[in-house]
Amino acid sequence: YRDLVDALSRRDLLPAIVFIFSRAGCDRAAAEVGGIASKLGLLSNAEKNIIKERLTAFRLANPQVPLEKEKVRLLLNGLASHHAGLLPVYKALVEELFNENLIRVREGGREGGREGGRGRVYAYFVSVLPLPLSRCCL
């Protein structure tokens, strides 16, 4: 997935949602891309500061919701995992940040009807890639 995100970034095709058909796969893909996120430079310092402010507000509004260091690190690099195994209030935060173009890559499971939120319709580029990704030409 690193190569995929790098290729999308170079071709100015971000933000992107990468659909993966398992919760664990979503988390693994986000972690894999997160390993090179700082090199990709997906967010400006100003955008990172906005996310920090949103995280502070989220923590104050939801003190019962733990925010793991890895999730915070991914968010601050413009990445997030989004699937049914996450708390709804955290998924809502990810959706808001994505809709505001502060999340550039979202690894997501199949959750029909959620993209853009109620009443919003967005146009997307769709690419279907062969597996394994190492064999495709990016």
trRosetta pair geometry for C-beta under 8 A, 3 or more apart (Angstrom, degrees):
i j d omega theta_ij theta_ji phi_ij phi_ji
1 4 5.1 -51 -151 37 47 118
1 5 6.1 43 154 -18 75 103
1 18 6.6 85 -141 172 117 167
1 29 4.5 95 -34 -152 168 92
1 32 5.2 105 52 88 110 128
1 33 5.3 -73 116 -54 110 101
1 107 7.6 6 -157 -93 157 122
1 133 6.8 139 -64 5 44 171
2 5 6.1 -61 -150 39 28 105
2 6 6.1 28 154 -18 65 111
2 32 5.9 -111 -45 146 91 97
2 33 5.7 173 -91 -102 60 60
2 35 7.3 -53 -88 65 124 102
2 36 5.3 74 -140 22 117 140
3 6 5.6 -55 -144 39 30 114
3 7 6.1 31 157 -20 66 107
3 133 6.4 163 61 143 117 119
3 134 7.7 113 19 -99 152 52
3 138 5.3 149 152 35 101 154
4 7 5.9 -58 -149 36 26 109
4 8 6.3 23 155 -15 64 107
4 18 6.9 94 120 -108 143 135
4 129 7.0 -74 -108 -51 123 170
4 133 6.0 -69 -47 -154 111 142
4 138 6.4 -138 -98 -103 45 149
5 8 5.7 -53 -144 39 32 110
5 9 6.1 35 155 -21 64 108
5 14 8.0 49 -158 -85 74 122
5 16 7.5 -162 -116 56 71 136
5 18 7.8 -64 -72 -46 90 141
5 33 5.0 78 -6 -131 159 124
5 40 6.7 -37 131 -109 111 155
5 105 5.4 -13 -122 -91 117 159
6 9 5.7 -58 -149 37 27 113
6 10 6.3 26 155 -18 64 107
6 36 7.6 -26 -66 114 109 143
6 40 6.6 -127 -98 -106 70 107
6 138 7.5 91 78 131 90 141
7 10 5.8 -54 -145 37 30 110
7 11 6.3 12 160 -4 64 113
7 138 3.6 -99 -74 173 155 116
8 11 6.1 -69 -145 48 28 100
8 13 4.4 -97 -159 73 79 105
8 14 5.5 101 135 -58 106 84
8 16 5.3 -28 178 -31 159 152
8 105 7.6 120 79 -92 143 111
9 12 7.7 28 -179 -74 31 32
9 13 7.7 -85 -53 47 19 72
9 14 5.6 12 -95 -22 62 131
9 40 5.7 -140 -83 -163 173 109
9 42 6.8 -97 -113 -96 127 86
9 104 7.6 47 -95 155 97 138
13 16 6.4 45 126 -67 87 116
13 125 5.9 -69 -153 53 112 148
14 42 6.9 -99 146 -142 165 105
14 104 4.4 18 173 -172 130 100
14 105 6.6 -57 -132 -60 114 79
15 98 6.4 146 173 -159 156 80
15 101 5.9 -148 -30 -130 127 68
15 103 6.6 71 -136 100 132 62
15 104 4.9 -138 -108 -146 76 42
15 105 6.9 -159 -155 -64 71 37
15 106 7.3 32 176 -4 110 96
16 104 7.1 22 22 155 75 64
16 105 5.4 -1 63 -113 91 72
16 106 7.4 -167 98 30 50 67
17 98 7.9 50 -78 -161 98 143
17 105 7.9 156 -93 -159 27 48
17 106 4.9 -23 -112 70 73 99
17 107 8.0 146 -164 -100 57 16
17 108 5.3 -21 -168 20 104 126
17 115 7.1 -92 -22 -111 166 118
17 124 7.5 -40 28 -138 106 146
18 29 6.4 -135 103 149 136 149
18 105 6.5 15 -8 -171 111 95
18 106 7.2 178 24 85 70 45
18 107 5.0 -28 70 -108 103 65
18 108 7.1 139 69 23 49 70
19 108 5.8 -38 -103 78 59 82
19 109 7.3 77 -153 -145 73 16
19 110 6.5 55 -159 -73 117 72
20 25 4.1 -149 157 119 125 114
20 26 4.9 174 66 -74 122 64
20 29 5.6 -176 -48 -8 157 146
20 107 5.7 -1 8 -173 124 97
20 108 7.3 140 27 70 76 30
20 109 6.7 -56 75 -89 67 57
21 25 6.6 24 58 50 49 151
21 109 6.9 87 -134 -139 27 77
21 110 6.7 12 -117 -16 71 108
22 25 4.0 92 62 4 92 109
22 26 7.0 -152 92 -10 50 80
22 109 7.2 -84 115 -107 3 109
23 26 5.7 -50 -155 28 33 113
23 27 6.7 26 152 -12 65 105
23 83 4.6 172 -116 121 79 152
23 84 6.8 -89 -84 53 117 77
23 85 4.4 64 -146 -4 147 134
23 109 6.1 -23 -80 -61 60 140
24 27 5.8 -57 -151 40 35 109
24 28 6.1 36 152 -20 68 107
25 28 5.6 -52 -141 38 31 112
25 29 6.2 32 159 -19 65 106
25 107 7.9 -144 122 172 70 124
26 29 6.0 -58 -149 36 26 109
26 30 6.4 24 155 -17 62 108
26 81 4.6 116 142 -154 100 102
26 82 7.1 -120 -175 48 141 42
26 83 4.8 165 33 -37 164 131
26 107 4.3 155 -156 130 73 107
26 108 6.3 50 -125 -104 128 11
26 109 5.7 -73 -49 -47 139 83
27 30 5.8 -55 -147 37 30 111
27 31 6.3 29 155 -17 64 108
27 81 5.0 31 -91 -124 55 166
27 83 7.9 -83 -40 19 83 133
27 107 7.6 -171 -53 95 21 138
28 31 5.8 -58 -149 39 30 110
28 32 6.2 32 153 -23 66 106
29 32 5.6 -51 -145 33 31 113
29 33 6.4 23 159 -9 65 105
29 81 7.6 132 66 -101 86 99
29 107 4.4 154 86 -119 119 148
30 33 6.2 -58 -147 43 29 103
30 34 5.9 37 151 -28 63 111
30 74 5.7 21 169 -136 111 149
30 79 5.6 147 -153 156 87 115
30 80 6.7 -34 -129 154 135 14
30 81 4.1 -95 -23 -58 154 96
30 107 4.6 -127 -56 21 89 134
31 34 5.2 -54 -143 36 30 120
31 35 6.9 46 153 -34 60 93
31 70 7.0 -13 -103 -174 95 129
31 74 7.8 -72 -86 -79 47 125
32 35 5.9 -44 -166 11 32 115
33 36 6.6 -74 -165 48 43 89
33 37 6.2 72 139 -68 73 89
33 40 8.0 -4 -179 -17 89 151
33 79 5.8 174 101 -121 117 147
33 105 6.2 -88 144 101 162 151
33 107 7.7 170 17 -45 132 120
34 37 5.0 -19 -140 -21 41 125
34 70 7.4 67 149 -169 168 87
34 73 6.5 81 -166 115 126 105
34 74 4.9 -63 -99 -98 127 88
34 77 6.3 125 -132 64 73 147
34 79 5.6 -147 -80 76 83 155
36 39 4.9 -53 -176 42 78 118
36 40 6.1 83 126 -31 87 98
37 40 5.6 -56 -150 31 35 112
37 42 6.7 -54 -163 7 82 117
37 74 7.2 179 -58 -128 165 55
37 77 3.4 49 151 166 138 146
37 78 7.0 174 -161 48 113 84
37 79 5.8 -98 -107 -11 135 132
38 41 7.4 33 174 -66 38 56
38 77 6.3 -80 -63 -116 58 122
40 77 7.7 86 56 177 108 105
42 77 6.3 79 41 166 115 65
42 78 3.6 -122 107 53 129 152
42 79 7.4 106 44 -44 160 81
42 104 4.3 -133 -176 23 128 154
42 105 7.2 -93 -124 -2 159 98
43 47 4.2 -128 -166 88 100 127
43 48 5.2 121 123 -55 129 81
43 51 7.5 -19 -161 -9 162 135
43 76 7.5 -129 55 170 151 46
43 77 6.7 -167 15 -157 116 28
43 78 4.4 174 -39 -51 106 113
43 102 7.1 43 -114 -160 124 65
43 104 7.1 -149 -56 -22 82 120
44 47 4.7 99 52 6 75 100
44 48 7.1 -135 97 -4 42 86
45 48 5.5 -52 -148 36 35 114
45 49 6.4 39 152 -22 66 103
46 49 5.7 -52 -152 33 32 113
46 50 6.8 36 149 -21 63 100
47 50 5.6 -48 -152 30 37 113
47 51 6.6 36 150 -16 66 102
47 78 7.5 26 127 -79 134 103
47 102 5.7 179 -170 -129 103 85
48 51 5.7 -54 -152 37 35 111
48 52 6.4 40 148 -23 66 102
48 76 5.4 52 -144 -162 97 83
49 52 5.4 -47 -147 33 35 116
49 53 6.5 38 152 -19 64 102
50 53 5.7 -54 -154 35 33 112
50 54 6.4 31 149 -18 66 106
50 102 6.3 -119 95 -113 121 138
51 54 5.5 -54 -146 38 35 112
51 55 6.2 38 153 -22 67 104
51 75 5.6 175 -178 146 132 99
51 76 5.7 176 100 -101 139 58
51 97 6.6 52 -113 -131 96 129
51 102 5.6 163 -72 171 100 130
52 55 5.7 -54 -147 35 30 112
52 56 6.5 34 152 -21 63 103
52 76 7.1 46 -65 -106 81 107
53 56 5.7 -52 -151 33 32 113
53 57 6.5 29 152 -14 64 105
54 57 5.7 -54 -148 40 33 111
54 58 6.1 39 150 -24 66 106
54 93 7.2 142 152 -157 114 102
54 96 7.7 -171 -159 104 140 123
54 97 6.7 149 112 -83 164 104
54 102 7.8 111 9 110 154 167
55 58 5.4 -50 -144 35 33 116
55 59 6.4 35 156 -20 65 103
55 67 6.9 121 -159 -168 104 169
55 72 6.4 75 -139 -128 151 98
55 75 6.9 131 -74 105 122 148
56 59 5.9 -53 -150 34 29 110
56 60 6.5 26 153 -16 63 107
57 60 5.8 -57 -148 38 32 111
57 61 6.1 22 157 -11 67 112
58 61 6.0 -64 -144 44 27 104
58 62 5.8 -27 172 31 66 113
58 65 7.7 -71 158 75 95 131
58 67 7.4 90 108 -67 122 139
58 93 5.5 34 -111 -108 140 141
59 62 6.7 -80 -127 63 20 74
59 63 6.6 56 172 -96 63 57
59 65 7.9 -132 -115 69 50 92
59 67 6.6 -77 -86 0 97 134
60 63 7.1 1 -146 -60 21 88
62 65 4.1 -2 147 16 117 120
62 89 5.6 154 -110 143 151 147
65 87 6.0 -153 -132 86 114 163
65 89 5.9 -116 -78 84 155 129
65 90 6.3 178 -177 -56 136 98
67 71 5.8 -122 -170 79 72 123
67 72 5.6 78 149 -57 111 104
67 90 7.8 162 -101 -113 80 116
68 71 4.7 92 62 5 86 103
68 72 7.1 -157 93 -4 45 86
69 72 5.7 -59 -150 39 33 111
69 73 6.1 36 153 -22 68 107
70 73 5.6 -51 -144 35 32 113
70 74 6.4 32 156 -18 64 104
71 74 5.8 -54 -149 37 30 111
71 75 6.3 31 153 -19 65 106
71 80 7.6 44 -157 -129 80 79
71 81 7.8 -90 -115 33 87 98
71 90 7.7 -34 -175 -163 152 131
72 75 5.7 -54 -147 37 31 112
72 76 6.3 26 157 -15 65 109
73 76 6.0 -60 -147 40 27 108
73 77 6.6 12 155 -6 62 112
74 77 5.9 -72 -152 45 31 102
74 79 4.3 -87 -173 86 88 98
74 80 5.9 132 127 -87 117 46
74 81 7.3 6 134 -9 166 82
75 78 7.8 62 -175 -57 30 14
75 79 7.1 -106 -73 65 25 54
75 80 5.9 43 -89 -79 73 99
75 94 7.7 -115 -103 -103 105 78
75 97 6.9 -18 -151 157 101 175
75 103 7.1 -54 -135 -94 66 98
78 102 6.9 -136 -116 160 75 48
78 103 5.8 147 -167 -140 56 36
78 104 3.9 21 162 10 123 102
78 105 6.6 73 127 19 89 77
79 103 6.9 110 -106 -154 7 86
79 104 7.1 -37 -70 55 57 81
79 105 5.2 -12 -112 69 78 96
79 106 7.6 164 -160 -86 48 41
79 107 7.7 23 -174 -7 93 95
80 94 4.5 172 156 -138 155 115
80 97 7.1 115 -29 77 149 130
80 98 7.2 -106 43 -60 134 106
80 103 5.0 -35 6 -140 117 137
80 105 7.8 166 29 93 59 56
80 106 5.1 -12 68 -117 91 80
80 107 7.4 -155 100 30 45 72
81 86 7.2 157 107 -54 91 137
81 106 7.6 145 -108 -165 15 64
81 107 5.0 -25 -112 68 67 104
81 108 7.6 157 -167 -80 47 47
82 86 6.8 -79 -138 27 41 147
82 91 5.8 104 -147 -135 87 88
82 94 5.1 -171 -90 119 110 150
82 95 7.3 109 -134 -61 142 75
82 98 7.9 -27 -50 -36 153 147
82 106 5.2 5 4 -180 126 110
82 107 6.9 158 24 80 72 50
82 108 4.4 -19 73 -102 100 92
82 109 7.4 -139 103 18 62 73
82 111 7.8 -99 136 20 96 137
83 86 6.0 108 62 -4 60 100
83 108 6.3 165 -71 -153 71 51
83 109 3.8 73 -124 -2 99 119
83 111 7.3 175 -137 -36 46 121
84 109 6.1 -71 -3 72 85 146
84 111 6.4 160 -60 -85 88 116
86 90 5.1 -105 166 83 110 120
86 91 5.1 132 96 -58 117 95
86 94 7.8 28 120 -1 159 141
87 90 4.5 82 66 9 91 106
87 91 6.9 -163 91 -8 45 86
88 91 5.5 -55 -143 39 34 112
88 92 6.3 40 156 -25 67 102
89 92 5.6 -46 -149 30 32 116
89 93 6.9 38 149 -20 60 100
90 93 5.5 -49 -155 31 37 114
90 94 6.6 37 149 -17 66 103
91 94 5.5 -52 -150 37 36 113
91 95 6.3 39 151 -21 67 105
92 95 5.6 -52 -146 36 32 113
92 96 6.4 34 154 -21 65 104
93 96 5.8 -54 -149 34 30 111
93 97 6.4 25 156 -14 65 107
94 97 5.9 -58 -147 40 29 108
94 98 6.2 30 154 -20 65 109
94 103 6.4 44 -165 -53 71 164
94 106 6.7 119 168 -127 112 121
95 98 5.7 -56 -145 38 29 112
95 99 6.2 27 157 -17 65 108
95 114 7.3 -103 -107 166 133 102
95 117 6.6 114 162 -63 129 101
96 99 5.8 -57 -146 39 28 109
96 100 6.3 16 156 -8 63 111
97 100 5.9 -65 -147 45 30 104
97 102 4.3 -85 -169 74 83 110
97 103 4.6 83 116 -25 102 103
98 101 7.6 35 179 -78 33 24
98 102 7.3 -92 -68 56 22 67
98 103 4.1 -45 -83 57 69 119
98 106 5.4 -5 -102 -48 136 142
99 116 6.9 114 -106 -130 109 45
99 117 6.8 -6 -81 -7 149 120
99 120 7.7 29 -131 131 126 170
101 104 7.6 39 -173 -87 64 65
103 106 5.5 56 138 -64 127 99
108 111 6.9 -91 174 19 110 103
111 114 4.7 10 114 0 105 140
114 117 7.5 5 -175 -79 52 41
115 122 6.6 -106 145 39 105 114
115 124 7.9 -43 171 -40 151 140
116 120 3.6 -143 159 102 106 108
116 121 6.2 121 115 -93 168 17
116 122 4.8 -177 -82 -9 129 106
117 120 5.1 46 64 23 79 123
129 133 6.1 24 143 -110 135 83
129 136 5.2 -56 -162 -54 98 171
130 133 7.7 152 84 -97 60 38
130 135 6.0 -63 100 84 121 108
130 136 5.1 157 46 -72 92 106
132 135 5.8 99 70 1 73 97
133 136 5.7 -56 -156 25 51 111
